[in-house]
């Protein structure tokens, strides 16, 4: 083989290697973003459960205008997206979701603050 052909082969291998590295990087970034979205979605759903609990009378298993006593259902405490913990007071409910994906070595983590009117804020913890 001539030198030109060898140079083209080496150049082709380098281009393919760079393309693979960029593809892996894009896949990882997309995976992290998808996990963020899934955790926020789960927090919205758990917040809606909390509001439902708040509005139900105590005789129907609710909080009777209080978040005190709200527990995340056992089957929703963790899933493929992450794990969730609720802290309830009489007037507010804080739900923290820790994602399954690592972003720069740290798990994705969001917190939702819920009151009687709805989900007030969802903030990123890390």
N, C-alpha and C positions, 0 to 999 in steps of 0.2 A: 504494500500500500504506500501511496505517496504521503508526503507530509501534510498536504492539504486535506486529504481524506481523514487522517488521524486527528487533525485539528478540528474538523467538523464533528467527528465522533465525540471528542472531549467537550466541545462546546454544547453539543446536544445533551450529553449527560449532565452538564452543569445546569442547563435550562430546565431539564426535567426535575433535577434535585430541588431547584428553587421553587418550581411549581408545586411540588409535593409539600415543601415546608410552608408555603403560603396557604395551601389548602388545609393543612392541619391547624394552622393558626386561626384561620377563619372558622373552622369547625368548632374549635374551643371557645372562641368569642361568641359564636351563635349559641352554643350550649349554655354558657353562663347567662346570656340574655334571656333565653327561654326559661331557665330556672328562676330568674328574677320575676319574670312575668307570671309564672306558675305560683310562686310563693305569694305574690300580691293578690292573685285571683283567689287562692285559698284563704287569705286573710279577709278578703271581701265576703266570701261565703261564711266563714266562721263569725264575722261581725254581724252578718244577717241572722245567724242562729242566736247570737247574743241579744240582739234587739228583739227577736221573737220571744226569747226567755224573759226579757225585761217586761214585755207587754202582756204576757200570759198571767192570769190569776194563779195564786199559789195552789188552789184546788185542782188546777189542770197541769201542775208540774212546772209552773213558771216562777218568776221572781216577784210578781205583784209590785211592779214599778221599782225594782231594785235588781242590780246585777249580782248582788251577793248570793253566793251559792252556785253560780254558773260554772259548769265544768265542760270542757271540750269532750264530745263523745269519744269513747276509747278508740273506735275505728278511724277517727279523724285526727288523733294526736300526732300521727306520723304517716307519711305516704311516700311515694317515689319522689315527690318534690322536696320534702323536708320534714321537720318536726315543729310542733306548735305548742306554746304554753300560754295559758290565760291567767291574768291577775285581775280579780274583780273587787270593786268597792261598791258601795250603794249606788253611786251615780255614774261611775265610769267603768269601762272594761278595757284592759290593755292586753292585746294578743301579740306575742312575739313569734315570728316564724324564722327558723334557721334552715336555709336551703341545703340541698345535697351537693351542689357544685362548689368547688373552690375557686375563688377569684384572688389571685396573687397570694395563695396559701391560706386565705381566710374564707370561711363559709359566708355565703350570701345571707344577710340577715335584715329583716324588716320588722317594724312594729306598727300596729294599728291601734288607734285610740277611738273607742266607741262610746257614745252617750245615747240618751233617749231619742235624739233626733236622727242619729245615723252614725256613719263612720266619719269621724272628724278629719283625721289625718292618717296617712300611711307614710312613714319615714324610714329611710335606710339607716340602719344602725352602723353597719360597717361599709 
